[in-house]
Amino acid sequence: MNALTLLFLAFLASGALVGVALLRRNVRHVQAHRDAVPAAFAASIPLASHQRAADYTVARAGLSGVHIVANAAYVLVLTLGGGLQAVHDAWAAVMAPGSLAHGVALLATLGVLGWLFELPFVLVRTFVIEKKFGFNRMTPRLFVADSAREAALGALIGLPLLALVLWLTQSMGELWWLWVWAFWLGFNLLVMLVWPTFIAPLFNDFTPLADAALKARVEALLARCGFRAKGLFVMDGSRRSAHGNAYFTGLGAAKRIVFFDTLLDKLDADEVEAVLAHELGHFRHHHLFRRLAFLAPASLGLLALLGWLMQQPWFFTGLGMQATDVASALALFMLALPVFAFPLAPALSHWSRKHEYEADHYAAQQADAGKLASALVKLYRDNAATLTPDPLYSRFHDSHPPAALRIARLQALQR
């Protein structure tokens, strides 16, 4: 057992233990505050809604706890348990090990195994928990249809991508990772351009915003903010869920603003304008490009690290592999990276919450901060979002600020 094996086991076990401990801590905190609505929300959220949100949080936490433990076992079986080596050997019986076809087959099989592992959790979350709390509108038939479309896209797009990445690693010498990085950046930008027009419509219907009065308000807000979009669209999110949302998608001339139909059903025009102003705040502060500016060098560093690890025999043996081909290295790296990256979660969550506060501040300058606060309260209530998360759990996991802190800041901005 080499040093990497011991380090991997330590990170895997500690990550699972910390994850479960934080979930249990959050459950205890939410249950302790279940029977009293926080004073700041007492006038706007009934006790029954607050209790429903607490029960929803507890139910999701129970499933998440099982998922954390099962995922740790799954990763352990594939690595030190010899699962990935077994897949490698099975494909080696029908095609040359280390060949392009063998590498694609190995990585594609890993993807299928990951999908099969996640499937029971997705089914329970969708058809048990979401249904119990009145959120699920997904039918089994639609679920199967979505899965088939995802599989088709995975085959049509994913398999050629895997083949190209493996070809680059085998053909571009010691600096292959630089070529793969450049390709990865270009591909991600291409996806951002084509997703709104060609891929998203495969799963949802997008219709132009028909409410003339709301459209005029939105266009006036866009003009004030100096934002140009190709169109304003309403998405039939209600086909799958009762949760509401709004988002920007695309780049350049392909930028679109999309409202879930469920969001428009819940909020009045002033609140929709305020929510959109918040989303425009992300645009004004360049949050997307700031994240890309972080991810680009980070991904370059990771690929360079992988390039070095591929030359180290202990990397393969330390993670349970006898094979030392390129595809095996990629597979091991994808399995091990989340294990070692787990301690970064609090910093990434803090960065995301900071962006949310900046977008809220911008929204308060362009619209009514009080209306954004009232819109958020409605969304907290209707989406059964807990108002009382455990502070430590929230700092570790939550990408958005806790409800009480966020509303208090918006009220201060309004004053």
Contacts in CASP RR format, 6 or more apart in sequence:
PFRMAT RR
TARGET T0000
AUTHOR 0000-0000-0000
METHOD contacts of the structure
MODEL  1
MNALTLLFLAFLASGALVGVALLRRNVRHVQAHRDAVPAAFAASIPLASH
QRAADYTVARAGLSGVHIVANAAYVLVLTLGGGLQAVHDAWAAVMAPGSL
AHGVALLATLGVLGWLFELPFVLVRTFVIEKKFGFNRMTPRLFVADSARE
AALGALIGLPLLALVLWLTQSMGELWWLWVWAFWLGFNLLVMLVWPTFIA
PLFNDFTPLADAALKARVEALLARCGFRAKGLFVMDGSRRSAHGNAYFTG
LGAAKRIVFFDTLLDKLDADEVEAVLAHELGHFRHHHLFRRLAFLAPASL
GLLALLGWLMQQPWFFTGLGMQATDVASALALFMLALPVFAFPLAPALSH
WSRKHEYEADHYAAQQADAGKLASALVKLYRDNAATLTPDPLYSRFHDSH
PPAALRIARLQALQR
1 318 0 8 1.000
2 314 0 8 1.000
2 317 0 8 1.000
2 318 0 8 1.000
3 314 0 8 1.000
4 314 0 8 1.000
4 315 0 8 1.000
4 318 0 8 1.000
4 319 0 8 1.000
5 80 0 8 1.000
5 318 0 8 1.000
5 319 0 8 1.000
5 320 0 8 1.000
8 79 0 8 1.000
8 80 0 8 1.000
8 318 0 8 1.000
8 319 0 8 1.000
8 336 0 8 1.000
8 339 0 8 1.000
8 340 0 8 1.000
9 80 0 8 1.000
11 339 0 8 1.000
11 340 0 8 1.000
11 342 0 8 1.000
12 72 0 8 1.000
12 75 0 8 1.000
12 76 0 8 1.000
12 339 0 8 1.000
13 72 0 8 1.000
15 72 0 8 1.000
15 339 0 8 1.000
15 342 0 8 1.000
16 68 0 8 1.000
16 69 0 8 1.000
16 71 0 8 1.000
16 72 0 8 1.000
18 342 0 8 1.000
19 65 0 8 1.000
19 68 0 8 1.000
20 65 0 8 1.000
20 68 0 8 1.000
20 69 0 8 1.000
22 390 0 8 1.000
22 392 0 8 1.000
22 393 0 8 1.000
22 396 0 8 1.000
22 397 0 8 1.000
23 61 0 8 1.000
23 62 0 8 1.000
23 64 0 8 1.000
23 65 0 8 1.000
23 68 0 8 1.000
23 393 0 8 1.000
24 61 0 8 1.000
25 390 0 8 1.000
25 392 0 8 1.000
25 393 0 8 1.000
26 57 0 8 1.000
26 61 0 8 1.000
26 389 0 8 1.000
26 390 0 8 1.000
26 393 0 8 1.000
26 394 0 8 1.000
27 57 0 8 1.000
27 58 0 8 1.000
27 61 0 8 1.000
27 62 0 8 1.000
28 390 0 8 1.000
29 388 0 8 1.000
29 389 0 8 1.000
29 390 0 8 1.000
29 393 0 8 1.000
30 54 0 8 1.000
30 57 0 8 1.000
30 58 0 8 1.000
30 386 0 8 1.000
30 388 0 8 1.000
30 389 0 8 1.000
30 390 0 8 1.000
31 54 0 8 1.000
31 58 0 8 1.000
33 54 0 8 1.000
33 387 0 8 1.000
33 388 0 8 1.000
34 50 0 8 1.000
34 51 0 8 1.000
34 54 0 8 1.000
34 55 0 8 1.000
35 47 0 8 1.000
35 51 0 8 1.000
36 47 0 8 1.000
36 50 0 8 1.000
37 45 0 8 1.000
37 46 0 8 1.000
37 47 0 8 1.000
37 50 0 8 1.000
37 387 0 8 1.000
38 387 0 8 1.000
38 388 0 8 1.000
38 404 0 8 1.000
40 404 0 8 1.000
40 407 0 8 1.000
40 408 0 8 1.000
41 50 0 8 1.000
41 377 0 8 1.000
41 380 0 8 1.000
41 387 0 8 1.000
41 403 0 8 1.000
41 404 0 8 1.000
41 407 0 8 1.000
44 374 0 8 1.000
44 377 0 8 1.000
44 381 0 8 1.000
45 377 0 8 1.000
45 380 0 8 1.000
45 381 0 8 1.000
45 387 0 8 1.000
49 381 0 8 1.000
49 384 0 8 1.000
50 387 0 8 1.000
52 133 0 8 1.000
52 384 0 8 1.000
53 380 0 8 1.000
53 381 0 8 1.000
53 384 0 8 1.000
53 385 0 8 1.000
53 386 0 8 1.000
53 387 0 8 1.000
54 386 0 8 1.000
54 388 0 8 1.000
55 133 0 8 1.000
56 129 0 8 1.000
56 133 0 8 1.000
56 384 0 8 1.000
56 386 0 8 1.000
57 384 0 8 1.000
57 386 0 8 1.000
57 389 0 8 1.000
59 129 0 8 1.000
59 132 0 8 1.000
59 133 0 8 1.000
60 125 0 8 1.000
60 129 0 8 1.000
63 121 0 8 1.000
63 124 0 8 1.000
63 125 0 8 1.000
63 129 0 8 1.000
66 121 0 8 1.000
67 121 0 8 1.000
70 117 0 8 1.000
70 121 0 8 1.000
71 117 0 8 1.000
74 114 0 8 1.000
74 117 0 8 1.000
75 335 0 8 1.000
75 339 0 8 1.000
77 83 0 8 1.000
78 84 0 8 1.000
78 110 0 8 1.000
78 113 0 8 1.000
78 335 0 8 1.000
79 319 0 8 1.000
79 320 0 8 1.000
79 321 0 8 1.000
79 332 0 8 1.000
79 335 0 8 1.000
79 336 0 8 1.000
80 318 0 8 1.000
80 319 0 8 1.000
80 320 0 8 1.000
81 320 0 8 1.000
82 320 0 8 1.000
82 321 0 8 1.000
84 106 0 8 1.000
84 110 0 8 1.000
84 320 0 8 1.000
84 321 0 8 1.000
84 328 0 8 1.000
84 331 0 8 1.000
84 332 0 8 1.000
84 335 0 8 1.000
85 320 0 8 1.000
85 321 0 8 1.000
85 322 0 8 1.000
85 323 0 8 1.000
87 106 0 8 1.000
87 109 0 8 1.000
87 110 0 8 1.000
87 113 0 8 1.000
88 97 0 8 1.000
88 106 0 8 1.000
88 321 0 8 1.000
88 323 0 8 1.000
88 328 0 8 1.000
91 97 0 8 1.000
91 102 0 8 1.000
91 103 0 8 1.000
91 105 0 8 1.000
91 106 0 8 1.000
91 109 0 8 1.000
92 102 0 8 1.000
95 101 0 8 1.000
95 102 0 8 1.000
95 105 0 8 1.000
96 102 0 8 1.000
97 323 0 8 1.000
97 325 0 8 1.000
98 325 0 8 1.000
98 326 0 8 1.000
98 327 0 8 1.000
100 163 0 8 1.000
100 166 0 8 1.000
100 167 0 8 1.000
100 170 0 8 1.000
102 325 0 8 1.000
102 327 0 8 1.000
103 162 0 8 1.000
103 166 0 8 1.000
103 325 0 8 1.000
103 326 0 8 1.000
103 327 0 8 1.000
104 159 0 8 1.000
104 162 0 8 1.000
104 163 0 8 1.000
104 166 0 8 1.000
104 327 0 8 1.000
106 327 0 8 1.000
106 328 0 8 1.000
106 331 0 8 1.000
107 162 0 8 1.000
107 166 0 8 1.000
107 327 0 8 1.000
107 330 0 8 1.000
107 331 0 8 1.000
108 159 0 8 1.000
108 162 0 8 1.000
110 331 0 8 1.000
110 334 0 8 1.000
110 335 0 8 1.000
126 136 0 8 1.000
126 138 0 8 1.000
126 143 0 8 1.000
127 136 0 8 1.000
127 138 0 8 1.000
127 140 0 8 1.000
127 143 0 8 1.000
130 136 0 8 1.000
130 138 0 8 1.000
130 241 0 8 1.000
133 384 0 8 1.000
134 242 0 8 1.000
135 241 0 8 1.000
135 242 0 8 1.000
135 243 0 8 1.000
135 383 0 8 1.000
135 384 0 8 1.000
136 240 0 8 1.000
136 241 0 8 1.000
136 242 0 8 1.000
137 238 0 8 1.000
137 239 0 8 1.000
137 240 0 8 1.000
137 241 0 8 1.000
137 242 0 8 1.000
138 239 0 8 1.000
138 240 0 8 1.000
138 241 0 8 1.000
142 239 0 8 1.000
142 240 0 8 1.000
146 203 0 8 1.000
149 202 0 8 1.000
149 203 0 8 1.000
153 199 0 8 1.000
153 202 0 8 1.000
161 187 0 8 1.000
164 183 0 8 1.000
165 180 0 8 1.000
165 183 0 8 1.000
165 330 0 8 1.000
166 326 0 8 1.000
166 327 0 8 1.000
166 330 0 8 1.000
168 176 0 8 1.000
168 179 0 8 1.000
168 180 0 8 1.000
168 183 0 8 1.000
169 176 0 8 1.000
169 177 0 8 1.000
169 180 0 8 1.000
169 326 0 8 1.000
169 330 0 8 1.000
170 176 0 8 1.000
170 326 0 8 1.000
172 178 0 8 1.000
172 179 0 8 1.000
176 307 0 8 1.000
177 300 0 8 1.000
177 303 0 8 1.000
177 304 0 8 1.000
177 306 0 8 1.000
177 307 0 8 1.000
178 300 0 8 1.000
178 303 0 8 1.000
180 303 0 8 1.000
181 299 0 8 1.000
181 300 0 8 1.000
181 303 0 8 1.000
184 299 0 8 1.000
184 303 0 8 1.000
185 296 0 8 1.000
185 299 0 8 1.000
188 292 0 8 1.000
189 251 0 8 1.000
191 199 0 8 1.000
192 249 0 8 1.000
192 250 0 8 1.000
192 251 0 8 1.000
192 254 0 8 1.000
193 250 0 8 1.000
193 251 0 8 1.000
193 252 0 8 1.000
193 254 0 8 1.000
194 254 0 8 1.000
195 249 0 8 1.000
195 250 0 8 1.000
196 249 0 8 1.000
196 250 0 8 1.000
196 254 0 8 1.000
196 256 0 8 1.000
197 254 0 8 1.000
200 206 0 8 1.000
200 249 0 8 1.000
204 235 0 8 1.000
204 236 0 8 1.000
204 237 0 8 1.000
204 239 0 8 1.000
205 235 0 8 1.000
205 236 0 8 1.000
206 233 0 8 1.000
206 234 0 8 1.000
206 235 0 8 1.000
206 256 0 8 1.000
206 258 0 8 1.000
207 233 0 8 1.000
207 234 0 8 1.000
207 236 0 8 1.000
208 231 0 8 1.000
208 232 0 8 1.000
208 233 0 8 1.000
208 234 0 8 1.000
209 215 0 8 1.000
209 218 0 8 1.000
209 232 0 8 1.000
209 233 0 8 1.000
209 234 0 8 1.000
209 259 0 8 1.000
210 234 0 8 1.000
211 264 0 8 1.000
213 269 0 8 1.000
214 264 0 8 1.000
214 269 0 8 1.000
214 272 0 8 1.000
215 232 0 8 1.000
217 269 0 8 1.000
217 272 0 8 1.000
217 273 0 8 1.000
218 232 0 8 1.000
218 257 0 8 1.000
218 272 0 8 1.000
218 273 0 8 1.000
218 276 0 8 1.000
219 232 0 8 1.000
221 273 0 8 1.000
221 276 0 8 1.000
221 277 0 8 1.000
221 280 0 8 1.000
221 366 0 8 1.000
221 367 0 8 1.000
222 228 0 8 1.000
222 229 0 8 1.000
222 280 0 8 1.000
224 366 0 8 1.000
225 277 0 8 1.000
225 280 0 8 1.000
225 281 0 8 1.000
225 283 0 8 1.000
225 284 0 8 1.000
225 366 0 8 1.000
227 280 0 8 1.000
227 283 0 8 1.000
228 255 0 8 1.000
229 248 0 8 1.000
229 255 0 8 1.000
229 256 0 8 1.000
229 257 0 8 1.000
230 253 0 8 1.000
230 254 0 8 1.000
230 255 0 8 1.000
230 256 0 8 1.000
231 256 0 8 1.000
231 257 0 8 1.000
232 256 0 8 1.000
232 257 0 8 1.000
232 259 0 8 1.000
233 256 0 8 1.000
233 257 0 8 1.000
233 258 0 8 1.000
233 259 0 8 1.000
234 258 0 8 1.000
234 259 0 8 1.000
234 260 0 8 1.000
234 261 0 8 1.000
234 264 0 8 1.000
235 258 0 8 1.000
235 259 0 8 1.000
235 260 0 8 1.000
235 261 0 8 1.000
236 261 0 8 1.000
237 244 0 8 1.000
237 260 0 8 1.000
237 261 0 8 1.000
237 262 0 8 1.000
238 260 0 8 1.000
238 261 0 8 1.000
238 262 0 8 1.000
238 265 0 8 1.000
241 262 0 8 1.000
242 262 0 8 1.000
242 382 0 8 1.000
243 260 0 8 1.000
243 262 0 8 1.000
243 383 0 8 1.000
244 260 0 8 1.000
244 262 0 8 1.000
244 263 0 8 1.000
244 266 0 8 1.000
244 379 0 8 1.000
244 382 0 8 1.000
244 383 0 8 1.000
245 260 0 8 1.000
245 262 0 8 1.000
245 263 0 8 1.000
246 257 0 8 1.000
246 258 0 8 1.000
246 259 0 8 1.000
246 260 0 8 1.000
246 263 0 8 1.000
246 272 0 8 1.000
246 275 0 8 1.000
246 276 0 8 1.000
246 279 0 8 1.000
247 257 0 8 1.000
247 258 0 8 1.000
247 279 0 8 1.000
248 255 0 8 1.000
248 256 0 8 1.000
248 257 0 8 1.000
248 258 0 8 1.000
248 279 0 8 1.000
248 282 0 8 1.000
248 283 0 8 1.000
249 255 0 8 1.000
249 256 0 8 1.000
249 258 0 8 1.000
250 256 0 8 1.000
257 276 0 8 1.000
257 279 0 8 1.000
259 272 0 8 1.000
263 272 0 8 1.000
263 275 0 8 1.000
264 272 0 8 1.000
266 378 0 8 1.000
266 379 0 8 1.000
266 382 0 8 1.000
267 275 0 8 1.000
267 375 0 8 1.000
267 378 0 8 1.000
270 367 0 8 1.000
270 368 0 8 1.000
270 371 0 8 1.000
271 371 0 8 1.000
271 372 0 8 1.000
271 374 0 8 1.000
271 375 0 8 1.000
271 378 0 8 1.000
272 375 0 8 1.000
273 367 0 8 1.000
273 368 0 8 1.000
273 371 0 8 1.000
274 363 0 8 1.000
274 367 0 8 1.000
274 368 0 8 1.000
274 369 0 8 1.000
274 370 0 8 1.000
274 371 0 8 1.000
274 372 0 8 1.000
274 375 0 8 1.000
275 363 0 8 1.000
275 372 0 8 1.000
275 375 0 8 1.000
276 367 0 8 1.000
277 362 0 8 1.000
277 363 0 8 1.000
277 366 0 8 1.000
277 367 0 8 1.000
277 372 0 8 1.000
278 359 0 8 1.000
278 360 0 8 1.000
278 362 0 8 1.000
278 363 0 8 1.000
278 372 0 8 1.000
279 359 0 8 1.000
280 359 0 8 1.000
280 362 0 8 1.000
280 363 0 8 1.000
280 366 0 8 1.000
281 287 0 8 1.000
281 358 0 8 1.000
281 359 0 8 1.000
281 362 0 8 1.000
281 363 0 8 1.000
282 288 0 8 1.000
282 355 0 8 1.000
282 359 0 8 1.000
284 362 0 8 1.000
285 355 0 8 1.000
285 358 0 8 1.000
285 359 0 8 1.000
285 362 0 8 1.000
287 355 0 8 1.000
287 358 0 8 1.000
287 359 0 8 1.000
302 337 0 8 1.000
306 329 0 8 1.000
306 330 0 8 1.000
306 333 0 8 1.000
307 329 0 8 1.000
309 315 0 8 1.000
309 329 0 8 1.000
309 333 0 8 1.000
310 324 0 8 1.000
310 326 0 8 1.000
310 329 0 8 1.000
313 324 0 8 1.000
315 329 0 8 1.000
315 332 0 8 1.000
316 322 0 8 1.000
316 323 0 8 1.000
316 324 0 8 1.000
316 328 0 8 1.000
316 329 0 8 1.000
316 332 0 8 1.000
319 332 0 8 1.000
319 335 0 8 1.000
319 336 0 8 1.000
321 328 0 8 1.000
321 332 0 8 1.000
345 396 0 8 1.000
345 397 0 8 1.000
346 395 0 8 1.000
346 396 0 8 1.000
349 395 0 8 1.000
349 396 0 8 1.000
349 397 0 8 1.000
349 398 0 8 1.000
349 399 0 8 1.000
350 395 0 8 1.000
352 399 0 8 1.000
352 400 0 8 1.000
353 398 0 8 1.000
353 399 0 8 1.000
353 400 0 8 1.000
353 401 0 8 1.000
356 399 0 8 1.000
356 400 0 8 1.000
356 401 0 8 1.000
356 406 0 8 1.000
357 401 0 8 1.000
357 406 0 8 1.000
357 409 0 8 1.000
360 369 0 8 1.000
360 372 0 8 1.000
360 406 0 8 1.000
360 409 0 8 1.000
360 410 0 8 1.000
360 413 0 8 1.000
361 413 0 8 1.000
363 369 0 8 1.000
363 372 0 8 1.000
364 372 0 8 1.000
364 410 0 8 1.000
364 413 0 8 1.000
364 414 0 8 1.000
368 414 0 8 1.000
369 410 0 8 1.000
369 411 0 8 1.000
369 413 0 8 1.000
369 414 0 8 1.000
370 410 0 8 1.000
370 411 0 8 1.000
370 414 0 8 1.000
372 410 0 8 1.000
373 407 0 8 1.000
373 410 0 8 1.000
373 411 0 8 1.000
373 414 0 8 1.000
376 403 0 8 1.000
376 406 0 8 1.000
376 407 0 8 1.000
376 410 0 8 1.000
377 403 0 8 1.000
377 407 0 8 1.000
379 385 0 8 1.000
380 387 0 8 1.000
380 403 0 8 1.000
385 403 0 8 1.000
386 403 0 8 1.000
387 402 0 8 1.000
387 403 0 8 1.000
387 404 0 8 1.000
388 404 0 8 1.000
389 398 0 8 1.000
389 402 0 8 1.000
391 402 0 8 1.000
394 402 0 8 1.000
400 406 0 8 1.000
401 409 0 8 1.000
END
